[in-house]
Amino acid sequence: MSFQGFCEWLSHTSLSVSLREAPYDYPVLLIVHVLSIALFGGMVAMGNLRVLGVAMQGVPVSQVINQFRPWKWLGFAVLLVTGVLLTISDPMEYHDNIMFWISAALILLVGVNGLIFHYGIYRDVATWDESVSAPASARRWACVSLFLWIAIVFAGRAIAFF
């Protein structure tokens, strides 16, 4: 079965039809999805802003990141579930939407960026934890993360227009 065939089959399932045709399911999912993006992206942004020395300069970087970690994972879990359900609601529409694929790729890049940061420069956080200015490499990763999040917001919003 081709990917397009799978999407066609999926669009005829009862879950897909229900999500697409029920009066409140899709709008509620979309609202929860946007709120989860705000939660997840906001927590990531606050950590990045601390690494950049722009926010919460009096709080150690590790404390900021650890404090936001549970909220970040909650936002990511809700983002993932609602994103999958939104995609299931009209798989043929998303199958051909270039902005959907760009936003999905950007989310993967955010994850890769986070893993590289966490298992790379962040392993040495004890040496720069309380300084106002993090090392240049950590600041670069924070800038990349912020750029990716801004791109995700634009790409996600553009899905409706493509």
Secondary structure, DSSP 8 states (H G I E B T S, - for coil): --HHHHHHHHHTSHHHHHHHHSTTHHHHHHHHHHHHHHHHHHHHHHHHHHHTTSS-TTS-HHHHHHHHHHHHHHHHHHHHHHHHHHHHHSHHHHHT-HHHHHHHHHHHHHHHHHHHHHHTGGGGHHHHTTSSS--HHHHHHHHHHHHHHHHHHHHHHHGGG-
